[in-house]
Amino acid sequence: MERFFALDLDLPALSRRIDVDPVIHAALQNYWGLRVIRQDPWECLASFILSSYNNIVRLTGMLHRLAQTFGEPATGPVAFGSLRRPSSLRCGRGGRGLPIGATRRQVPWSWDTAYRFPRPERLANVSERALRNCGLGYRAPYLKAAAQAVLSGRVPLEDLRRLEDEPLRQALLKVPGVGEKVVECVMLFGFERASAFPVDVWIGRAMRGWYFRNRKMPDRKIRAFALKHFGPECGWAQQYLYCAARFSSGSAVTPAPGGLPTHRSDCPSEAVLSRASGRARLRHKPWRRHHARAAS
């Protein structure tokens, strides 16, 4: 558990290294404690292949159905299970099915049987139709091909851990269904490469609004800027910026008037992202004072 949630890392020290401008500073304050998880490489790769043109709710359903259909029952930490009331006690309107004299709040909850995510050797031998029956749609052949590539040794995930970032990126891009965004996600969460900077719709919109004054900017240039601006741990900055964009601003990202400065020496004040209004407002707090306090 400690390794999965990266609890062994010194988060205060890491945050000081990426705290280079008012935007990330506000995100670090508002979402302090957020960490980049360390996923199993295969499970991470498969999950992000399925994430293409998808949403969280639908993707979660796909992963649950795959685990329940092709995975092994989990013993130990819960894998893909669901919290529910026992079926004999679930009820519709009017309280039917409840014990006599009991209310819904008094009915205990329990875990359904949990399943581990299926390994590549299991999915490599499953028919495409069976995968489509799990709701994967057009993604089914990509997942099957990826499982076959891993099983055959053409994509040796464990051996890839020893590669440098760029060779690793090129090796993963050869996997069916893996593009520029997916490869950054897999590198960050599955291979612990903190220099990876995934650019999805939310991050792309936020970065263009906060750092490029809403100018058109290719995802590749955004990633290059992030690596140079935030340093080799820009993947951690990405997580905080994602939360700031996704949860602070509702449906849109509103840049500060005239655009925000991108260097600390140009920042006389801190940009504070308002969760309620979704706008950036300025509150005077010198950078020097903040870093002196953090160092102590």
C-alpha positions as CSV (number, residue, x, y, z in Angstrom):
1,M,0.0,0.0,0.0
2,E,2.9,2.4,0.9
3,R,4.5,1.7,-2.5
4,F,1.2,1.9,-4.5
5,F,0.4,5.4,-3.1
6,A,4.0,6.6,-3.2
7,L,4.0,7.3,0.5
8,D,7.7,6.7,0.6
9,L,8.4,9.9,-1.3
10,D,9.1,13.2,0.4
11,L,6.1,15.2,-0.9
12,P,7.1,18.5,0.7
13,A,10.5,18.4,-0.9
14,L,9.1,17.3,-4.3
15,S,6.4,20.1,-4.2
16,R,9.1,22.7,-3.6
17,R,10.9,21.5,-6.7
18,I,7.8,21.9,-9.0
19,D,6.5,25.0,-7.2
20,V,7.7,27.4,-9.9
21,D,4.8,29.7,-10.7
22,P,1.6,31.1,-9.2
23,V,-0.7,28.5,-10.9
24,I,1.0,25.4,-9.7
25,H,1.5,27.0,-6.3
26,A,-2.3,27.5,-5.9
27,A,-2.9,24.0,-7.1
28,L,-0.5,22.6,-4.6
29,Q,-2.2,24.5,-1.8
30,N,-5.8,23.5,-2.9
31,Y,-5.0,19.8,-3.5
32,W,-2.2,19.2,-1.1
33,G,-1.5,15.5,-0.4
34,L,-2.3,14.3,-3.9
35,R,0.2,11.6,-5.1
36,V,1.0,9.8,-8.3
37,I,0.1,6.1,-7.8
38,R,2.3,3.2,-9.0
39,Q,0.2,0.8,-11.0
40,D,1.1,-2.6,-12.4
41,P,2.5,-2.0,-15.9
42,W,0.1,-4.4,-17.6
43,E,-3.0,-3.2,-15.8
44,C,-2.0,0.4,-16.5
45,L,-1.3,-0.3,-20.1
46,A,-4.6,-2.1,-20.6
47,S,-6.7,0.5,-18.7
48,F,-5.3,3.4,-20.8
49,I,-5.9,1.5,-24.0
50,L,-9.5,1.3,-23.0
51,S,-9.6,4.9,-22.0
52,S,-9.6,6.1,-25.6
53,Y,-12.6,8.3,-26.3
54,N,-14.1,7.2,-23.0
55,N,-15.3,8.6,-19.7
56,I,-14.6,7.5,-16.2
57,V,-17.9,5.9,-15.5
58,R,-17.9,3.8,-18.7
59,L,-14.3,2.9,-18.3
60,T,-14.8,1.8,-14.7
61,G,-17.6,-0.5,-15.9
62,M,-15.4,-2.0,-18.6
63,L,-12.7,-2.8,-16.1
64,H,-15.1,-4.3,-13.7
65,R,-16.7,-6.5,-16.3
66,L,-13.3,-7.7,-17.6
67,A,-12.2,-8.5,-14.1
68,Q,-15.4,-10.4,-13.2
69,T,-15.4,-12.3,-16.5
70,F,-11.8,-13.2,-17.0
71,G,-10.0,-12.4,-13.7
72,E,-9.3,-14.6,-10.7
73,P,-11.1,-14.0,-7.4
74,A,-9.0,-11.8,-5.2
75,T,-7.7,-12.9,-1.8
76,G,-6.3,-10.0,0.2
77,P,-6.8,-6.3,-0.8
78,V,-9.9,-5.7,-2.8
79,A,-9.4,-5.5,-6.5
80,F,-12.4,-4.9,-8.7
81,G,-15.4,-5.4,-6.4
82,S,-18.4,-3.3,-5.5
83,L,-20.0,-2.2,-2.2
84,R,-23.7,-3.2,-1.9
85,R,-26.4,-4.3,0.4
86,P,-27.1,-8.1,0.4
87,S,-29.5,-8.9,-2.4
88,S,-32.0,-10.4,0.0
89,L,-32.2,-7.1,1.8
90,R,-32.2,-4.7,-1.2
91,C,-35.6,-3.2,-1.7
92,G,-37.5,-0.9,-3.9
93,R,-40.0,1.8,-2.9
94,G,-42.0,1.2,0.2
95,G,-39.3,-0.7,2.1
96,R,-40.1,-4.1,0.7
97,G,-37.4,-6.6,1.6
98,L,-36.3,-4.9,4.8
99,P,-36.3,-6.9,8.1
100,I,-39.3,-6.1,10.3
101,G,-38.8,-2.9,12.1
102,A,-35.6,-2.0,10.3
103,T,-34.8,1.1,8.2
104,R,-32.5,1.3,5.2
105,R,-29.8,3.0,7.2
106,Q,-29.7,0.0,9.6
107,V,-29.1,-2.6,6.8
108,P,-25.4,-3.5,6.7
109,W,-23.4,-3.1,3.6
110,S,-21.0,-5.8,2.3
111,W,-18.5,-6.3,-0.5
112,D,-19.3,-8.3,-3.6
113,T,-16.7,-10.9,-4.6
114,A,-13.6,-9.0,-5.8
115,Y,-11.6,-10.0,-8.8
116,R,-8.1,-9.2,-10.0
117,F,-7.5,-7.7,-13.4
118,P,-6.9,-10.5,-15.9
119,R,-3.3,-11.1,-16.9
120,P,-2.2,-10.8,-20.6
121,E,-1.9,-14.6,-21.0
122,R,-5.7,-14.8,-20.2
123,L,-6.8,-12.0,-22.5
124,A,-4.5,-13.1,-25.3
125,N,-6.5,-16.3,-25.8
126,V,-10.0,-14.7,-25.4
127,S,-12.1,-14.2,-28.6
128,E,-12.7,-10.6,-29.7
129,R,-16.4,-11.2,-29.5
130,A,-16.1,-12.2,-25.8
131,L,-14.2,-8.9,-25.2
132,R,-16.9,-6.9,-27.0
133,N,-19.5,-8.6,-24.8
134,C,-17.7,-6.8,-21.9
135,G,-18.6,-3.5,-23.6
136,L,-15.2,-2.7,-25.0
137,G,-16.5,-2.0,-28.5
138,Y,-13.9,-1.1,-31.1
139,R,-11.2,-1.2,-28.4
140,A,-11.5,-5.0,-28.1
141,P,-9.0,-5.9,-30.9
142,Y,-6.5,-3.4,-29.5
143,L,-6.6,-4.9,-26.1
144,K,-6.3,-8.4,-27.4
145,A,-3.4,-7.4,-29.7
146,A,-1.6,-5.7,-26.8
147,A,-2.1,-8.8,-24.6
148,Q,-0.6,-11.0,-27.4
149,A,2.3,-8.6,-27.8
150,V,3.1,-8.8,-24.1
151,L,2.7,-12.6,-24.0
152,S,4.9,-13.2,-27.0
153,G,7.7,-11.1,-25.6
154,R,7.5,-8.5,-28.3
155,V,6.7,-6.0,-25.6
156,P,8.5,-7.3,-22.4
157,L,7.1,-5.0,-19.8
158,E,9.5,-6.0,-17.1
159,D,12.5,-5.5,-19.3
160,L,11.2,-2.1,-20.4
161,R,11.7,-0.8,-16.9
162,R,15.4,-0.7,-17.5
163,L,15.2,1.6,-20.5
164,E,15.7,5.3,-20.5
165,D,12.6,7.5,-21.1
166,E,12.8,8.0,-24.8
167,P,13.6,4.4,-25.7
168,L,10.7,3.3,-23.4
169,R,8.4,5.8,-25.1
170,Q,9.2,4.4,-28.5
171,A,8.8,0.8,-27.4
172,L,5.4,1.5,-25.9
173,L,4.3,3.3,-29.0
174,K,4.6,0.1,-30.9
175,V,1.8,-1.5,-28.9
176,P,-1.5,-1.5,-30.7
177,G,-3.9,1.1,-29.4
178,V,-1.1,3.2,-27.8
179,G,-0.8,6.8,-29.0
180,E,0.9,10.0,-27.7
181,K,-1.4,10.6,-24.8
182,V,-1.7,6.9,-23.7
183,V,2.1,6.4,-23.7
184,E,2.6,9.4,-21.4
185,C,0.0,8.0,-19.0
186,V,1.5,4.5,-19.0
187,M,5.0,5.9,-18.4
188,L,3.9,8.1,-15.5
189,F,1.6,5.6,-13.7
190,G,3.0,2.2,-14.8
191,F,6.7,2.9,-15.1
192,E,7.2,5.7,-12.5
193,R,8.6,8.1,-15.1
194,A,7.9,11.5,-13.4
195,S,9.1,13.3,-16.6
196,A,6.0,12.1,-18.5
197,F,3.3,14.8,-18.9
198,P,0.0,13.4,-20.3
199,V,-2.1,16.0,-22.2
200,D,-5.8,15.3,-22.3
201,V,-8.7,17.6,-23.0
202,W,-8.6,19.2,-19.5
203,I,-4.8,19.6,-19.3
204,G,-4.6,20.9,-22.8
205,R,-7.3,23.5,-22.2
206,A,-5.8,24.5,-18.9
207,M,-2.2,24.8,-20.1
208,R,-3.3,26.9,-23.2
209,G,-5.3,29.2,-20.9
210,W,-2.9,29.6,-18.1
211,Y,0.5,29.5,-19.9
212,F,-0.2,30.4,-23.6
213,R,-3.0,32.9,-23.3
214,N,-5.4,30.7,-25.2
215,R,-3.2,30.4,-28.2
216,K,-3.3,27.3,-30.3
217,M,-0.5,25.0,-29.2
218,P,0.1,21.3,-30.2
219,D,0.2,18.8,-27.3
220,R,3.8,17.9,-28.1
221,K,4.9,21.5,-27.5
222,I,2.9,21.6,-24.3
223,R,4.7,18.6,-23.1
224,A,8.1,20.1,-24.0
225,F,7.2,23.3,-22.2
226,A,6.1,21.4,-19.1
227,L,9.3,19.4,-18.9
228,K,11.4,22.6,-19.3
229,H,9.2,24.7,-17.0
230,F,8.5,22.2,-14.1
231,G,11.6,20.1,-14.5
232,P,12.1,16.3,-14.5
233,E,9.1,15.8,-12.1
234,C,6.6,17.6,-14.3
235,G,4.3,14.5,-14.2
236,W,3.5,15.4,-10.6
237,A,2.8,19.0,-11.6
238,Q,0.4,17.6,-14.2
239,Q,-1.7,15.8,-11.5
240,Y,-2.1,19.0,-9.5
241,L,-2.9,21.1,-12.6
242,Y,-5.4,18.5,-13.7
243,C,-7.3,18.7,-10.4
244,A,-7.2,22.5,-10.5
245,A,-8.6,22.5,-14.1
246,R,-11.1,19.7,-13.6
247,F,-12.5,20.5,-10.1
248,S,-11.8,24.2,-9.5
249,S,-13.3,25.6,-12.7
250,G,-16.4,23.5,-13.5
251,S,-16.9,23.5,-17.2
252,A,-14.1,25.9,-18.3
253,V,-10.7,27.2,-17.4
254,T,-10.6,31.0,-17.0
255,P,-7.1,32.5,-17.3
256,A,-6.2,35.5,-15.2
257,P,-6.6,38.9,-16.9
258,G,-3.7,39.4,-19.3
259,G,-2.4,35.9,-18.7
260,L,-0.3,34.7,-15.8
261,P,3.5,35.1,-15.6
262,T,5.4,31.9,-15.9
263,H,8.6,32.8,-13.9
264,R,8.8,33.4,-10.2
265,S,10.8,36.5,-10.7
266,D,7.9,38.0,-12.5
267,C,5.3,37.1,-9.9
268,P,4.6,39.8,-7.3
269,S,1.5,37.8,-6.1
270,E,0.0,34.4,-5.9
271,A,-2.8,33.3,-8.2
272,V,-5.5,31.6,-6.1
273,L,-8.0,29.4,-7.9
274,S,-11.4,29.8,-6.5
275,R,-13.3,26.5,-6.3
276,A,-16.6,28.2,-5.9
277,S,-16.5,30.7,-8.8
278,G,-14.0,28.9,-11.0
279,R,-12.1,32.1,-11.6
280,A,-8.5,33.1,-10.8
281,R,-8.3,35.8,-8.2
282,L,-5.1,37.4,-6.8
283,R,-4.2,37.5,-3.2
284,H,-0.9,39.1,-2.3
285,K,1.6,36.6,-0.8
286,P,5.3,37.1,-1.8
287,W,7.0,34.0,-3.0
288,R,10.0,34.5,-0.7
289,R,7.8,34.4,2.3
290,H,6.2,31.1,1.1
291,H,9.5,29.4,0.4
292,A,11.0,30.5,3.7
293,R,8.0,29.0,5.5
294,A,8.2,25.8,3.5
295,A,11.9,25.4,4.2
296,S,11.3,25.7,8.0
